[in-house]
């Protein structure tokens, strides 16, 4: 039987190996980077508390995503987190993350390359919306555009980036 120190070392090693993938999975579920960071911290603690239930014969990444999905499903309805996906959609995201063996580094590189292909205005909108977390009203005012126009632009940019990343990761 493993000692507490051995269990801690095993957990840290297994967790470190999949840390970026788990963060990407969580980030796919919430609207902002900061919410993803908060949720990632909470889920990391939940994983640590449940590590005693983990069987070394299991894939740690798959086990961790299963725990995260279960934890999110058990949260009170009044919780302020904004989970964007219904449980069924979350299961699809989980399945896709499990099926994909692309490293998160490869996806990050693809996204960076795709961002560079965007126009300056598109990159500015991305900066305002996802890094600075500005509202659509604030973005419209800063970019001297109609609010509806910024919503449409953001949607088109997300679609373009998703397709670009998909093409890039398939071709690699």
Residue frames relative to the residue before (quaternion, step in Angstrom):
aa qw qx qy qz dx dy dz
X 1.0000 0.0000 0.0000 0.0000 0.00 0.00 0.00
X 0.4630 -0.7049 0.4730 0.2549 3.56 -0.92 0.95
X 0.4549 -0.6610 0.5247 0.2842 3.54 -1.14 0.70
X 0.6870 -0.4609 0.3527 0.4372 3.59 -1.28 0.21
X 0.6569 0.5101 -0.3127 0.4588 3.58 0.96 -0.85
X 0.6474 0.5078 -0.3179 0.4711 3.59 1.03 -0.75
X 0.6353 0.5182 -0.3226 0.4730 3.58 1.04 -0.80
X 0.6390 0.5197 -0.3237 0.4656 3.59 0.96 -0.85
X 0.6664 0.5017 -0.3000 0.4629 3.57 0.90 -0.92
X 0.6395 0.5213 -0.3200 0.4657 3.60 0.99 -0.83
X 0.6601 0.5104 -0.3098 0.4559 3.56 0.90 -0.95
X 0.6697 0.5091 -0.3043 0.4469 3.57 0.82 -1.00
X 0.6598 0.5053 -0.3089 0.4625 3.58 0.93 -0.87
X 0.6858 0.4750 -0.2826 0.4734 3.59 0.86 -0.95
X 0.6677 0.5078 -0.2976 0.4558 3.58 0.95 -0.89
X 0.6526 0.5218 -0.3153 0.4500 3.58 0.92 -0.89
X 0.6421 0.5499 -0.3221 0.4261 3.58 1.03 -0.76
X 0.7932 0.2782 -0.1356 0.5245 3.62 1.10 -0.62
X 0.2915 0.8097 -0.4726 0.1899 3.58 1.30 0.05
X 0.7128 0.4565 -0.2714 0.4582 3.62 0.71 -1.05
X 0.6434 0.5177 -0.3238 0.4618 3.58 1.00 -0.76
X 0.6539 0.5002 -0.3163 0.4713 3.60 0.97 -0.79
X 0.6363 0.5120 -0.3376 0.4680 3.58 0.98 -0.77
X 0.6399 0.5196 -0.3255 0.4632 3.60 0.96 -0.83
X 0.6284 0.5299 -0.3278 0.4658 3.58 1.00 -0.83
X 0.6795 0.4790 -0.2873 0.4758 3.59 0.86 -0.94
X 0.6507 0.5257 -0.3192 0.4453 3.57 0.94 -0.87
X 0.6129 0.5488 -0.3473 0.4500 3.60 1.15 -0.55
X 0.6948 0.5039 -0.2609 0.4419 3.58 1.22 -0.43
X 0.7646 0.3120 -0.1599 0.5409 3.60 1.19 -0.43
X 0.5814 -0.6569 0.3629 0.3143 3.59 -1.11 0.58
X 0.8112 0.2365 -0.1286 0.5192 3.63 1.03 -0.51
X 0.6377 -0.5363 0.4117 0.3690 3.51 -1.29 0.53
X 0.6730 0.5086 -0.3039 0.4428 3.59 0.91 -0.89
X 0.6339 0.4994 -0.3320 0.4885 3.58 1.04 -0.70
X 0.6217 0.5335 -0.3356 0.4650 3.57 1.06 -0.73
X 0.6368 0.5211 -0.3307 0.4621 3.59 0.98 -0.81
X 0.6651 0.5006 -0.3056 0.4623 3.59 0.88 -0.94
X 0.6789 0.4868 -0.2870 0.4688 3.56 0.88 -0.96
X 0.6177 0.5451 -0.3397 0.4538 3.59 1.03 -0.78
X 0.6457 0.5096 -0.3247 0.4669 3.60 0.94 -0.82
X 0.6678 0.5001 -0.2995 0.4628 3.58 0.89 -0.93
X 0.6896 0.4740 -0.2808 0.4700 3.57 0.92 -0.89
X 0.5859 0.5607 -0.3706 0.4527 3.61 1.11 -0.57
X 0.6488 0.4979 -0.3043 0.4885 3.57 1.01 -0.84
X 0.6415 0.5206 -0.3258 0.4596 3.59 0.96 -0.84
X 0.6381 0.5204 -0.3251 0.4651 3.59 0.98 -0.81
X 0.6384 0.5267 -0.3278 0.4556 3.57 0.95 -0.86
X 0.6766 0.4989 -0.2957 0.4537 3.60 0.90 -0.93
X 0.7392 0.3975 -0.2245 0.4952 3.60 1.05 -0.67
X 0.4003 0.7543 -0.4588 0.2456 3.60 1.24 -0.07
X 0.5835 0.5921 -0.3699 0.4149 3.60 1.10 -0.54
X 0.6624 0.4962 -0.2924 0.4792 3.58 1.22 -0.50
X 0.5447 0.6421 -0.3847 0.3782 3.58 1.28 -0.29
X 0.2429 -0.7459 0.6048 0.1374 3.54 -1.00 0.91
X 0.4895 -0.6914 0.4518 0.2797 3.58 -0.77 1.04
X 0.5853 0.5753 -0.3705 0.4349 3.59 1.24 -0.29
X 0.6254 0.5471 -0.3283 0.4491 3.59 1.28 -0.35
X 0.5206 -0.5682 0.5260 0.3598 3.52 -1.35 0.35
X 0.4345 -0.7281 0.4616 0.2608 3.61 -0.54 1.15
X 0.6333 0.5482 -0.3371 0.4298 3.60 0.93 -0.88
X 0.6811 0.4758 -0.2841 0.4786 3.60 0.86 -0.95
X 0.6339 0.5245 -0.3279 0.4643 3.59 0.97 -0.84
X 0.6672 0.5124 -0.3044 0.4467 3.59 0.88 -0.94
X 0.6558 0.4962 -0.3194 0.4708 3.61 0.93 -0.84
X 0.6200 0.5383 -0.3372 0.4606 3.59 1.06 -0.75
X 0.6536 0.4978 -0.3100 0.4785 3.60 0.95 -0.86
X 0.6441 0.5239 -0.3267 0.4517 3.60 0.90 -0.90
X 0.6593 0.4990 -0.3147 0.4661 3.60 0.88 -0.91
X 0.6567 0.5042 -0.3142 0.4646 3.59 0.93 -0.85
X 0.6497 0.5159 -0.3169 0.4597 3.59 0.93 -0.88
X 0.6742 0.4867 -0.2997 0.4677 3.59 0.91 -0.86
X 0.6469 0.5228 -0.3151 0.4571 3.57 1.07 -0.66
X 0.7008 0.4638 -0.2577 0.4768 3.58 1.20 -0.52
X 0.4808 0.6808 -0.4452 0.3273 3.60 1.22 -0.05
X 0.5575 -0.6095 0.4407 0.3513 3.59 -1.05 0.71
X 0.5935 -0.6034 0.4012 0.3504 3.57 -1.09 0.72
X 0.6733 0.5148 -0.3001 0.4377 3.60 1.05 -0.61
X 0.4095 0.7261 -0.4698 0.2904 3.56 1.26 -0.06
X 0.4714 -0.7211 0.4399 0.2536 3.55 -0.93 0.87
X 0.4720 0.6633 -0.4627 0.3510 3.61 1.16 -0.17
X 0.2747 -0.7540 0.5762 0.1546 3.52 -1.12 0.71
X 0.0605 -0.7814 0.6211 -0.0047 3.56 0.01 1.27
X 0.3508 -0.7933 0.4667 0.1727 3.56 -0.54 1.18
X 0.7635 0.4044 -0.1883 0.4669 3.56 1.09 -0.58
X 0.4865 -0.6103 0.5406 0.3140 3.50 -1.22 0.65
X 0.6782 -0.5028 0.3332 0.4198 3.61 -1.15 0.44
X 0.6379 0.5261 -0.3338 0.4527 3.59 1.01 -0.76
X 0.6656 0.4860 -0.2964 0.4827 3.58 0.98 -0.86
X 0.6104 0.5440 -0.3437 0.4619 3.57 1.08 -0.73
X 0.6261 0.5323 -0.3329 0.4624 3.58 1.05 -0.73
X 0.6316 0.5183 -0.3313 0.4720 3.60 1.04 -0.75
X 0.6356 0.5116 -0.3264 0.4772 3.60 0.95 -0.88
X 0.6445 0.5247 -0.3153 0.4582 3.57 0.93 -0.89
X 0.6601 0.5064 -0.3062 0.4627 3.58 0.90 -0.92
X 0.6652 0.5001 -0.3037 0.4638 3.58 0.95 -0.86
X 0.6390 0.5031 -0.3286 0.4802 3.58 1.00 -0.75
X 0.6663 0.5038 -0.3022 0.4592 3.57 1.01 -0.76
X 0.6755 0.4941 -0.2930 0.4623 3.56 1.01 -0.78
X 0.6703 0.5082 -0.2931 0.4545 3.54 1.08 -0.72
X 0.1577 -0.7787 0.6017 0.0820 3.54 -0.89 0.94
X 0.3659 0.7133 -0.5066 0.3173 3.55 1.30 0.30
X 0.4314 -0.6798 0.5207 0.2840 3.54 -0.96 0.79
X 0.5719 -0.5878 0.4364 0.3702 3.54 -1.12 0.56
X 0.5792 0.5741 -0.3766 0.4394 3.59 1.13 -0.52
X 0.6484 0.5191 -0.3172 0.4578 3.58 0.96 -0.82
X 0.6562 0.4938 -0.3039 0.4830 3.55 1.00 -0.81
X 0.6260 0.5281 -0.3398 0.4623 3.61 0.99 -0.77
X 0.6592 0.5002 -0.3113 0.4673 3.59 0.92 -0.87
X 0.6366 0.5186 -0.3281 0.4671 3.58 0.99 -0.81
X 0.6608 0.5048 -0.3106 0.4604 3.58 0.91 -0.90
X 0.6465 0.5130 -0.3251 0.4617 3.59 0.92 -0.83
X 0.6472 0.5059 -0.3166 0.4743 3.58 0.96 -0.83
X 0.6689 0.4960 -0.2976 0.4668 3.58 0.96 -0.86
X 0.6224 0.5364 -0.3389 0.4583 3.60 1.02 -0.73
X 0.6406 0.5353 -0.3249 0.4445 3.57 1.01 -0.77
X 0.6471 0.5281 -0.3140 0.4514 3.59 1.13 -0.56
X 0.5654 0.6079 -0.3875 0.4007 3.59 1.21 -0.35
X 0.5731 -0.5611 0.4637 0.3765 3.54 -1.27 0.42
X 0.6670 -0.4893 0.3759 0.4176 3.55 -1.27 0.32
X 0.6520 0.5169 -0.3158 0.4560 3.60 0.95 -0.87
X 0.6549 0.5066 -0.3153 0.4637 3.59 0.96 -0.81
X 0.6529 0.4948 -0.3163 0.4784 3.59 0.95 -0.82
X 0.6198 0.5351 -0.3403 0.4623 3.61 1.06 -0.72
X 0.6439 0.5095 -0.3270 0.4679 3.58 0.94 -0.81
X 0.6335 0.5231 -0.3253 0.4682 3.59 0.96 -0.85
X 0.6367 0.5312 -0.3168 0.4605 3.58 0.95 -0.90
X 0.7001 0.4737 -0.2758 0.4576 3.58 0.80 -1.01
X 0.7304 0.4580 -0.2494 0.4411 3.58 0.84 -0.97
X 0.8327 0.2785 -0.1171 0.4640 3.58 0.70 -1.03
X 0.6964 0.4095 -0.2883 0.5139 3.60 1.11 -0.43
X 0.7651 0.3326 -0.1765 0.5223 3.57 0.82 -1.02
X 0.2893 -0.8077 0.4636 0.2214 3.57 1.36 -0.25
X 0.2181 0.7845 -0.5376 0.2192 3.56 0.90 0.97
X 0.5177 -0.6201 0.4885 0.3300 3.55 -1.20 0.56
X 0.6599 -0.4954 0.3789 0.4190 3.56 -1.28 0.30
X 0.6207 0.5418 -0.3382 0.4548 3.59 1.06 -0.72
X 0.6696 0.4904 -0.2965 0.4725 3.58 0.91 -0.90
X 0.6424 0.5238 -0.3222 0.4573 3.56 0.97 -0.85
X 0.6432 0.5278 -0.3197 0.4533 3.57 0.93 -0.94
X 0.6676 0.4977 -0.3024 0.4638 3.59 0.91 -0.90
X 0.6893 0.4866 -0.2844 0.4552 3.61 0.87 -0.91
X 0.7485 0.3808 -0.2128 0.4995 3.56 1.06 -0.72
X 0.3892 -0.7493 0.4535 0.2853 3.55 1.37 0.06
X 0.5001 0.6061 -0.4359 0.4388 3.54 0.92 1.06
X 0.5835 -0.5313 0.4632 0.4034 3.55 -1.31 0.17
X 0.5968 -0.5903 0.4035 0.3641 3.58 -1.06 0.72
X 0.6443 0.5110 -0.3257 0.4666 3.59 0.90 -0.86
X 0.6351 0.5460 -0.3204 0.4426 3.56 1.01 -0.80
X 0.6615 0.4857 -0.3184 0.4745 3.60 1.01 -0.73
X 0.6076 0.5409 -0.3542 0.4613 3.59 1.08 -0.66
X 0.6611 0.4963 -0.2966 0.4783 3.56 0.93 -0.95
X 0.6482 0.5206 -0.3151 0.4577 3.57 0.94 -0.90
X 0.6488 0.5140 -0.3172 0.4629 3.60 0.93 -0.89
X 0.6464 0.5181 -0.3200 0.4597 3.59 0.93 -0.84
X 0.6678 0.4971 -0.2984 0.4668 3.58 0.91 -0.91
X 0.6385 0.5203 -0.3281 0.4626 3.59 0.99 -0.80
X 0.6489 0.5136 -0.3188 0.4621 3.61 0.90 -0.91
X 0.6523 0.5112 -0.3082 0.4671 3.58 0.96 -0.89
X 0.6551 0.5141 -0.2988 0.4661 3.57 0.94 -0.93
X 0.6761 0.4892 -0.2952 0.4652 3.59 0.89 -0.93
X 0.6489 0.5193 -0.3270 0.4498 3.58 0.90 -0.87
X 0.6713 0.4861 -0.2956 0.4750 3.58 0.92 -0.88
X 0.6434 0.5227 -0.3191 0.4594 3.59 0.96 -0.85
X 0.6668 0.4880 -0.3027 0.4749 3.60 0.88 -0.92
X 0.6319 0.5327 -0.3301 0.4560 3.58 0.98 -0.85
X 0.6700 0.4893 -0.3003 0.4706 3.60 0.86 -0.95
X 0.6695 0.5184 -0.2987 0.4402 3.55 0.93 -0.93
X 0.7119 0.4450 -0.2729 0.4698 3.60 0.88 -0.87
X 0.6074 0.5267 -0.3640 0.4702 3.61 1.13 -0.48
X 0.7132 0.4730 -0.2646 0.4445 3.58 0.93 -0.88
X 0.6170 0.5655 -0.3504 0.4204 3.59 1.20 -0.37
